[in-house]
Structures are given as C-alpha cells and as structure tokens.
Amino acid sequence: MSNQRPRTLKELRESGWRSRSVKEEIRSNFLRMLQSGEEVFPGIVGYENTVLPEINIALLAGHDILFLGEKGQAKSRLMRSLVQFLDAEIPYLDIPGCAVHEDPYHPITRAGKDLIAAKTEDQIPVAWWPRSERYAERLAPGTKFADIIGEIDPAKLALGTSLSAEDSLHFGLIPRMHRAIFAMNEIPELDELIQVGLFNILEERDVQIRGYPIKFDLDVLILFSANPSTFNRSGKVIPQLKDRIGSMIQTHYPLERELGVQIMEQEANLELGGEFPVQVPYFMKEIIEQISVCARKSKYVDHQSGVSARFSIANYRTMISSARHRGVRLGEKPAVPRISDLGHLHTSSVGKLELDMMGSSQMSEKQVLEAIIAEAIGKVFQEYVAVHGLDEISEVFSKGVKIEVGDMLPSSQYATRLKRVPKAWEKAFEVNAGESDAMRASCVEFVLAGLHATDRISRSAKHGRVTYET
C-alpha cells in the first residue's frame, strides 16, 4: 500500500477495509489468480496432474493440510508457496509488547480488548503486517511445548504479574501466527503432549498453557509434513490429531525421467556460460537422473528413507564442476562432462543414500553407489545405442584393443586412441558427437562405459585413469 494507508482504527473503518479469516483470504486470492490464468505454483514441476489439483481443492475447502511424502519431494517448498495467496499486507493493532498481531475489529488478547475499551477509534494506532512475515515453520525434533504453544514467563512473575493473568504468559509460535500460516515439519517426531495441544488448536482454535484457561479464537492455517514410514507407524501420531487434519496430500518423485532432468536443471541453477563454459550432452543429464531412479529401486538402499531430488541436484553440480575443472586446466572451451567425471560423485552422494542393512551388509556405500551408476549407464546406453553394432565393437576389443580414459585426459587424445575402431563406432552410436573434440570424447566414454555396463568389455581403474579392454 501507499503512504496514505490508514494509521488509526477510525481511518481503517473509513477506508472500507473488511476483516476476514486467513483461510477466506487465501481462498479469495487463490480464486482470483486461478480465474486470471496466473501460474499459481511457479517452479513446481511434475505435480500438475497429481499433487497440485489436490492442494487446490484443499485450499478451497479451507482445510489444514498434511503433506505426506519421502524426503526431497518438495513438501517444504509447497508449504512455503502458500504464502503467495496471502494479502500483500494486513492491518493490526499496534500494541507495544503484544506478540499477537490483533485483528483491529476482533481482538483476542486481553491487551487488545483493553485498548479498544480505553480509547476512541481515532486514538487507536494501526500498523501493517507484510505477507513475508506471516509464515513460520518449525522442525519437530527438539521442539518443546513452549516453542510452539507457550509457557508461563518467570521474568514477568518476578516483576509481580499474577500467575492467573494472561500477561504472565509467553506465547509460542502458533499464537504469534494468529491470522497467518504455521508449518510443522516431520510431525511424527513431536512429543505426544505437543500433539495433544495441536489437536485442541485444530478443533477448538484455543490454547491451554499450564492449565490457564485461554480461550483464544485463533485464526491460523496449520500445515504439516511427514514421511509415510513414520506417519503410518502405530503410536507415532495420535489418532485424534490425524482425525483433525482436513486434507492429506501424497507427494511423489518424478514419474518420468525427463521431468526429473527438468527439476534437476532448474534447482541446480548453474551458469554454464561465462569465461569457462560447459556444454552438457543430454545423455549425461539423463544418466545423472537415472542414477537417482535406480537408487530408489535398488535392493541395497533403504526404500523407506527414499532418495531425495537433492541427490540428483548435488551430483549434477559435481559433474559440471569436474568438467569445468578440466576445461580450465587443459584450456578446453567448452568443457563437456564425461563418464569419467562421474568418478567424483561419491563426494556429493555420501550421506544421501541410506543403505538397507539386510541387502547391503557386505557392501560399502561407495560400492553400492558404483553399482547403481553402472546400472544407470547401462539403462541409458541401451536406449541410445543401436544393438546391431555392439557385436562388431566387442569383436574389435577381442583382438586386444585397450583404451584408456580419464577425467583429466585431453579431449584431442580420444580420436587417436579410437582410430582402430571407427566403422564399428559409427554403426553403434546414434548420438551426434558433433565436430567438437570434447563432445566426441564424452560420447566415446559413454559408449565404452555402456559396453562395460552390458558386459561386453572389461574395465579397470588405477590412479584416476580407466582402462577398457576384453
């Protein structure tokens, strides 16, 4: 708003401003954006026909919402995106020391009601609360009752405030988010006492602190997130709380690899141009995303934990950085990522894969990762390469051909190393290698790694160099 916005309760009434609940506010703004054809969830990819319609309906229904899904499925991002449906700013009673942003027409605290009773409307100050401050989020582990609901304030008692007075209370995040949005991540990790407090807020919209009977008519949209493995476990979330959550929306990983690649590129947000440009073959992007796809299906990985989209994003960044490092060191412009760059993925993958202790008891995390990478390369390779040429290449290798590659090997050397198999190469490979030595080197490594992944040639690694042979 401009500088002419109302500064007193009298000016606010004269302006025609109308009070409405936070859910009415969100519903109205959402409908306006939907009707005008605006993109209501910018940057959210792959949920257009599944998750987003369910969110739309939940908002129109005025429901508190639980986002249920494994890690890295944009649950927190979806919750934060709902802030866009709030007004740019709303008025509140400007009361020194009051933690609650009171509706000027309907105060809920003793301080707010006393102010209205003691002064005329032209004496009651009004301030404005911006949209960006009307969202609070908390992670459940370590959260205490006082953090989100409230507690008796010992400092106020020491100053002589009565224990039975509202002024003796310290309000937690939810009362402070009156007329706003509050989000709780990983709700199954909440202490049972806090869960009881939450379902009372969800049902009655009031607060009880240490038995003090505060009957606040709280106006708040409450959002939750949880992993299915813990949310559905008996005893982790009390039934009364589950029953009071209006809508449960199931998130998921990208249903198609192309969508995963799109999300990966969008979230990595890398500058590929500049002084040290990088050109990424699409098959290398597909391999990075396919690694995540294979990890989610691997018997060595704990399926309940999931494999986050951050796994692909971090690996993509590592691959690009490895190629750029080579480009700077060897003076290659543009630098082009190769299979040998994937040898550095363990640095961005360690800790992001939780192993299934039953399926991987004899394997380290690095060994599991190498097996998953090989599987992903084989999957993408078979989609790109004409099968009729593979036997001919394998026959060439059976005559004793050895080819050494590496992430720091100059691209110009690849043509020399492969001069004995040009015909078979052209038959087998359907990706346009282009005229660039760097792009052709990337294609060469893709074919060699694919031949190894499909058990046609062998592979050995030593001191950062990889040798392919019979």
N, C-alpha and C positions, 0 to 999 in steps of 0.2 A: 504494500500500500504506500501511498504518498505521505508526505509530512502532514497532510490535512486529516489523517486518521484520528478518530475520537480518542481523547485523553481522559475523559471523565465518564462516569456512568450515564449522566444526562446526555452528553454528546453521543454516546453509543446508542441510546434509545432513539434519539433524533435521526441517527444515520440509517435506521431501519434494519440494523444487523439483527439476525434471528439466531437464537440458540438452538443447537441440535446435537444429538449424541454423536460420538465418534464413529459409530457404525453407520448412522444415517449420512454423515459427512462423507465417509468412504464410498458408500453406495451411490450417492448422488454424483460425486466426481467421477467414479468409475463409469457410470452410465453415460455421462456426458462425453467422456473420452471414447467410449465404445461407439456411441452414436456418430461422433465426428470422424471416425475412422482412424484415430490416432493409434500408434503401436503401444499397447498397454503394458507389455512386458519386454521392453527393448533389451537385446543382448541374451535373451533366454532362447537357446536353440534345442530342437529335438522334442519339445514338450507341447507343440502346437495342437496336436490331436489327442493328447492323453492327459497331462497334468494341468495345463492352463485352463481348459474348459471346466475342470473340477474346481479350480480356485475361483473362477468367475462366478460359478453358482454359489459357492460358499460365501463369497462377499455379498452377493445379492440376498442371500438368506440371513445375513447378519450373524454368522456363526464364528465362534472361536475355532481355531484351526490347528490340527496336528499334522505336521509334515513327516511322513514315515518313509525312511529310505536309508540305504547304506551310505558310507562316507563318500564325499566327492560327488553328490548328486544335486548340488545347488540348493540344498534346503535353506541354508542361511541366506543365500542370495535372494531366494524367493521371498523369504520373510521381510528382508530389508527393502525389497522392491515395493511393498505395500505402502510405504511412506509416501510415494508419489500421488496416492489418492487422497491424501490429507489436503486441507486448505493451505495456501501459502503461509498464512499466519492466522491466529485466532486471539481474541481479547481475553484478558483475565484480570482479576482484582489485584492491584499492586499493593500487597500487604507485606511490610518488612518482616523478615524472619519466618514467613509461612512457606513451607516446602511444597504446598499443593497449588497448582495453577487453577484457581477457582473460576467457574463459570460466573460471570458478573450477575446473571439473572437467577442462578440457582446454586448459591454457595453450600458446601457440605461440611466445612470445618467450623468450629466454634469461633475462630478468629474472623472468618469470612462473614458469618452471621452477625457477629458483634459490630463489625464495620458497617454493614448495611443498616443496622438498627441505630447506630450512634450518629451518623452523618447524613446530610442531604445528598441527593444524587450528583449535584454539581461539585460536591466536596470529595466524592469517592474516586480515587485515581484508577485509571485503567492502563495496563501495559499490553504488549503484544508478544505472543509466543510463536516463533518461527517453526515451520514444518520440520526442519533439520534436527530440532531439539526434541521432537515429540516421539522419539523412538528410543527404547532402552532394551538392551539384550544382556542376558546372563547365562553363563555356562554352569550347569548343575553341580558338577563335582566341587565340593568345598563350600557350597552355598549354605548359609545359615538363615534361620527364620528371620533374624533381624535385618538381613541384607535385602530381602525382597518384600517383607511384610512390615516389620517394625519391632521396636523394643522400648522398654522404659529407659529414659535418658537419665543416668545417675547425676550428671552435671546439673541438670535442671532441678532434680530433687535436692541437691546440695545448696541450691540458691533459694530453697524454700517453697518450690512448687509442690502442690499437693499430689500425692500418689494417685488420687482419684480424678485428677484433672487431665483433660486432653492435652494441655500444654506440657505435661510431663513426658509425652511420647516422642520418640524419634521414629519418623516414618521411613519405611523401606522403599524399594524401587516401584512397587506396584501402586501404592498410594500417590507417589510422586508422579506417576504416569497417568493420573486421572485426566481424562479427555485426550488420551494418546494411545500408543501401541507398546505393549511389553512382550518380549520374546524370551522363552526359556529353552535353551539347547540341552539335549540329552536328558530329558525328563525322568527316565528310569533311575538315574543316579541321584535323584533328590531324596533327602531324608523323608521318612513317612510322615513325620509331624508337619513338614512343609507341604507335603501333598494334601494333607487334611486341610490346611489353611487355604490352599489353592482351590479345592473344590468348593469350599464355602464362598470364596470370592466369585467363582464361576456361576454358582447357583444364586446366591443372595446378593452379590455385589457389595458385601460389607466386610469389615476387618475386625478380628479379635486379637488383641495384644495383651498377653499375660492376664487374660480374663477380663480386661477392661472392655466394657460393652460399647464399642464404637459402631454406630450404625451409619456408616458412610454409604451413600448411594454412589458407589464408584462407577465411573464411566470409562471403560478401558477395553480395547481389543487385545485378547491374550492369544499368543501363538506359541506352539511347542514344536520341537523336533525330537526324533528318536530313531534308533536303529531297530529294525524289526526283530533281530535276535534277542535284544534285551527287553523291548517293549512287550513282546508276547510271552516272555518268561514269567511263569507264575510267581506272584508276590513282588515283582519289581515295581509295578504301578498299581495302586489300589483301585479296585473296581469302581468305586464312587467317582473317582477323578476321570477315569476313562469314559464313564457314562455321561459326564457333563461336558465333554468336548464335542462341539457341534459337528465338525466335519473332519474326517481323517483322509488325507490325500497321500497316495502312494507315489513316490518318485522312482526313477529308474535310470540306468545307464543308457547311453545312446543305442537305439535299436538298429542303427545301420552304421557301418564303419565311416562312411562319408560324413555323417553328422558328427561323429567323434573327431574327425580331422578338422572340421569346421570349428568346433568348440576349442580344440587344441590350439589352432592358429589364433583364434580370437582372444583367448585368455593369455596366451604366451605374449602376444602384443609386441613382437620383436621387429626392430627396424632392420630390414635385410639389405637396404641400400647403403649409401654413405661412402666413406673413403675405402672401406673394406667390405665390399658387397658379397652377399651369399645368394646363390641360386639353388633352390631345393627341388629336386625331382619329385614328382607326385608319388612315385612308388616308395620313396624314403619316408614321406609323411604317412603313407598307408602302413608301412612296417611299424613305425612308432606307435600308431593307434592299435594295430593288430597285436602288438606285444601286450597291451592292456587287455584286449579282448581274450587273448589266450590265457593270460594270468587269471582272469575271472573264472575261467573254466578248468584251470589246472588242478589236478588232484593234490598237488603239493602246496597249494595256497588255501588258507582258511576262508571258505566261502562266506561265512557269517560276518567276517570283518569287511570283506569287499575290497575292491581295488579302485581307488579314487581317480577321478578325472585329473587330479593334480599329478598323478603318476605319469600320464601321457605328457602333460604340460612341462613337467620338470625334465623328462627325458628328451623332449623336443628341443628345449633350451640347451641341454648338454650337447646334443648332436650338432646344432647350429654353431655353438661356441667352439667345438672341436674343429669344425670345418673352417671357421674364421681364423682360428689359431694357426692352422696350416697355411691358409691363404696369406696371412701376414708374414709368417716365417719364410715361405717359399716364393712370395711375390705373385701368387696366382689370383687373378681377378676375372670373373667372380670365383670365389671358392664354392665348391659343390660337395655336400655331405656324401659320404660313402659308408658302406657296411662296416669298414674298419673303425669308423667314428663311434659305432655302437659299443666298441670295447670299453668306452668310458661311462657307459650307462649305469654301472654299479654305483658310481658316486652319487647319482641322483635317485637311485632306486632303493638303496639300503634304508631300512626302516619303514618303507612304504608298503612292503609285502610282509604280511604276517603268515608264516608257514603253518600248514596243518601238521601237527606233531606226529600224527599217525602215518600220513602219507609221505613225509619227507624226513623221517628220523635219521636217515643215512646221508642226507644231502645238506650242504650249507646253503645260505641264502644266495650266495653268488652262483653256485652250481645250479640252483633252481632257476635263477634269472637267465643263465646261459642256455638252459634247456628251453625256456619259454621263448627267448629271442630266436633260437634256431627254428622252433615250430612256427613262429610268426613269419620269418623269412620264407620258409617253405610254402606257407599258405599263399602269400602274396606272389611269390615266384611262379607257382603253378597257374595263377590267374593271368600272368603276363606272357609267359614263355611258351612258344609252340612246342608241343611234345615231340613232333617228328624230328626235331634237330638234336634232341638230347642224347640219343644213342650215338650219333656221329661225334659229338663232343667227347662223350665218355670214351669212345674208341681212340681218339687222339691222345687223351690222357693215359690210356693203357699202354701207349708206346713210350712212356717215360717222361712226358712233359711235366715240368714243375713250374708253378707260377707263384712268385712271392709278392704280397701286397702289404700295405701298412698305412696308418693314418698320416704319416709324415713322408710318404714316398711321393716324389713329384709326379704330377699327372702325365707329363710328357713321356715318362718311362713305361707307362702301361701299354702303349701301342707297340713298343719294341718287344715287350715281354709276351705279347699275344700274336706276334706276326706269324706263328706256326699254325694258328687255328682260325684264320679269317673267314673261310667259307662256312665252316660249322657255326661260327659266331653269328654271321648274318642270318643263317637259317633259323637259329634257335631263338634269337632275341627279337621281340616285337616292340620294344621301347625305342623311340627315336633318340639315338645318342647325340645327335647334333654334331656340329663342327668343333665344339669346344673340347680340348683335351681333358679338362676337369670333368665335364659332363660324361664323356666317354669312359673315363676312369671309374666314375661312380657306377655306370652301367655294367662295366666289366666286373666289378666287385659284387654287384647284385647277382649276376649270372653265376659267378664262382660260388658264392655263398648259397645260392639256390641249388646248385648241383650237389653241394655237400649236404644241404638240408634234406635232399631227396635221395641221399645215399648213393650217389653216382661217383663221387670222388671223395678223397680223404682230406683232412685239414689238420695242421699242427701250428701251434703258436709259440714264439720264443722272442723275448726282448722287444715286444711291440710289433713284431712282423709276423705275418700269417702266410704259411705256405700251403698251396693246394696241389695235390698230386693223386696218383692212382691209389 
